[in-house]
Structure formats: structure tokens, C-alpha cells
Amino acid sequence: MFKKSKPNQVDNWICLLERGTEYEVQLIKSYLDSLQIPSNVLSKRDSSFTQSFGELSNVYLYVPKEFEKSARKALDELNEELESDPSDDS
């Protein structure tokens, strides 16, 4: 019935990641902003529904092509740091 939603093709911008909630993408956008890496959020969430999961609520983070490598490196480093954090009780 529905096809999987795909990121839009935007000239000179790369879709860096896709999440099901806007706050996750906004957190990562803020992190990239702190590193002087520009980014933009594209939300495909249908505001007429309260659903915040699934294909009706995909949120994408885009970065300019020239910042793709530095953005991916920053996210990899952040993930490594979070995975090795000894204060994590989970």
C-alpha cells in the first residue's frame, strides 16, 4: 500500500540521517551547529496526525556536500564517546 518514504534529493545537500522523531534530529543538528557544521532539518511529519513514529513522521538531517565527511566523522566520534561512557548505567 505505502512505499517506504525516501529522503528528498536536494542539490548540493546530502541526507546525513533519518529518524522517527524530530527531537532526535534537532539534538544532532545542535551538536553539528556547535562544531560550525551547517545543517537543515526536513520533517515529513504530517501535523494533522498525532502519530510520531513510522513513515508518516520521518525526519531527515541534511548537510552541504562539502561538509559531509566532517559531519559523518563528528557523528562517529560522538557515537564512540557515548558507547564508551563509563557513567552510562544501562
BELRAUR-V422146 format. One record per pair of residues at least 12 apart in sequence whose ideal C-beta (glycine too) atoms are under 10 Angstrom apart, sorted by sequence separation. I is the first residue (numbers start at 1). GAP is how many residues later the second one is. D is the distance in whole Angstrom. If there is no record, write none. Layout:
i=(I:I)
gap=(GAP:GAP)
d=(D:D)
//
This chain:
i=(6:16:29:44:45:5:16:28:44:45:25:43:44:45:61:26:43:44:16:25:42:43:44:25:26:42:43:25:41:42:22:41:42:40:41:42:16:22:40:41:17:19:21:39:40:16:22:39:40:18:21:38:39:40:13:20:38:39:13:18:37:38:13:15:37:38:39:13:23:32:38:10:22:37:20:21:32:36:37:10:20:21:29:35:39:20:25:26:28:29:37:38:8:20:25:29:36:37:7:20:22:24:25:26:32:35:8:20:21:22:23:25:35:37:7:20:21:22:24:37:6:19:20:21:32:35:37:5:19:20:32:35:18:19:31:34:18:19:17:18:19:32:35:17:18:28:31:32:35:16:17:31:15:16:17:15:16:17:28:32:13:14:15:16:28:31:14:15:5:13:14:5:10:12:13:14:28:4:5:7:13:14:16:2:3:5:6:8:10:12:13:14:16:2:5:7:12:14:15:2:4:6:7:8:10:11:12:13:14:17:5:7:10:13:14:16:17:16:14:14:16:17:16)
gap=(12:12:12:12:12:13:13:13:13:13:14:14:14:14:14:15:15:15:16:16:16:16:16:17:17:17:17:18:18:18:19:19:19:20:20:20:21:21:21:21:22:22:22:22:22:23:23:23:23:24:24:24:24:24:25:25:25:25:26:26:26:26:27:27:27:28:28:29:29:29:29:30:30:30:31:31:31:31:31:32:32:32:32:32:32:33:33:33:33:33:33:33:34:34:34:34:34:34:35:35:35:35:35:35:35:35:36:36:36:36:36:36:36:36:37:37:37:37:37:37:38:38:38:38:38:38:38:39:39:39:39:39:40:40:40:40:41:41:42:42:42:42:42:43:43:43:43:43:43:44:44:44:45:45:45:46:46:46:46:46:47:47:47:47:47:47:48:48:49:49:49:50:50:50:50:50:50:51:51:51:51:51:51:52:52:52:52:52:52:52:52:52:52:53:53:53:53:53:53:54:54:54:54:54:54:54:54:54:54:54:55:55:55:55:55:55:55:56:57:58:58:58:59)
d=(9:8:6:8:4:9:10:9:7:7:9:8:5:7:10:7:8:7:8:5:9:5:7:9:10:7:8:8:6:5:7:7:8:9:6:6:10:6:8:8:10:10:10:6:5:7:7:6:8:10:9:9:5:9:10:9:7:8:9:10:6:6:7:8:9:10:8:9:9:8:6:8:8:5:10:6:7:9:10:8:7:8:6:10:7:5:10:9:6:10:6:9:6:7:5:10:9:5:7:9:8:7:7:9:8:8:9:10:7:10:9:5:8:10:9:6:10:5:9:7:10:9:7:7:9:10:10:6:8:7:6:5:6:5:10:9:7:8:9:5:8:6:10:7:8:9:7:8:10:8:5:8:5:5:9:7:7:10:9:10:10:10:6:5:7:6:7:9:9:4:6:5:9:10:7:8:8:7:8:8:6:6:9:9:9:9:9:8:6:6:7:10:7:6:5:5:5:8:10:9:9:9:9:9:10:9:8:10:5:9:9:8:10:9:10:6:9:7:8:9:10:8:7)
//
